[in-house]
Amino acid sequence: MNNLEELTRTLSSIEAHCIESCQVAVVNSGIAAPVNSLLEKHRSSSIHTYEYFYQSPMGVFPAQNYGISQCRGQWIMVLNSGDELAKNASEILLTSYLAENNQFDVLVFSQITMRDNRPAYRFVPAESTIWPHQSILVRQDVYKRFGMYREDFRYAAEQYYFARIRRHIKFKLVDRDLTMYSLGGLSSNVNYRFSRELFAIWRRLGAGKLSAFQKSYILPYFRCILLRVLPVSFVEQIRMKTYNRYKKIAPTREV
């Protein structure tokens, strides 16, 4: 919504790192003309199919649900403006790679979190952590079986969705970077309303479903703050001690 500069970065990263043809469904809730102009430039020089949809301003997850409903591909990936594909994406998004993992419903990848256009930290999802939608490939059949994101959540709809379905699907955790995610957007703000929504998830689904919220969000944010005032080597020592008990998690796990 009225975020042309970051949308440009997102589309440019698709052009650079998605080397096989794909459908790109752009859902816009803001001023239409600049987005139309940007898409025309990409349509004229791309192997990808760009489709434009306008939706009245109703929030992030209604827009994502609408975009998903317009997708025709077997695998669906949700990016918000400002999200970019990482270098590994060119290998991950190959038809041959996806065919090798055709037995899974969901593929969950690691991601690089950016602050001020610089890497801040790397997030590797585990079975009980939050799964960021930017680094997930979901088979279209999953959305048909389980529905889409709850639109009454403003911040944590994706956390609720994947916490609810993960015991009913076949998923694979892969320690390879699929995306670069910029801090500062709506979903990256750890605030009171976000915390209330996460508490609602724990209450409805059980505390164990998102048991590693501290590892997923709180500790990485705390690390970013420390790096602003302390030497990198000292912060790394703290990080290694803090995450030592997570080292036994296999880099690639199938469930």
Secondary structure, DSSP 8 states (H G I E B T S, - for coil): ---HHHHHHHHHHHHHH--S--EEEEEE-S-HHHHHHHHHHHHTT-SSEEEEEE--S--HHHHHHHHHHT--SSEE----TT-EE-TTHHHHTSHHHHHHTTT-SEEEEEEEEEETTEEEEEE---TTS---GGGEEEEHHHHHHH----TT-SS-HHHHHHHHHGGGS-EEEEEEEEEEEETTSGGG---HHHHHHHHHHHHHH-GGGGTTHIIIIIHHHHHHHHHTTS-HHHHHHHHHHHHGGGTTS-SEEE-
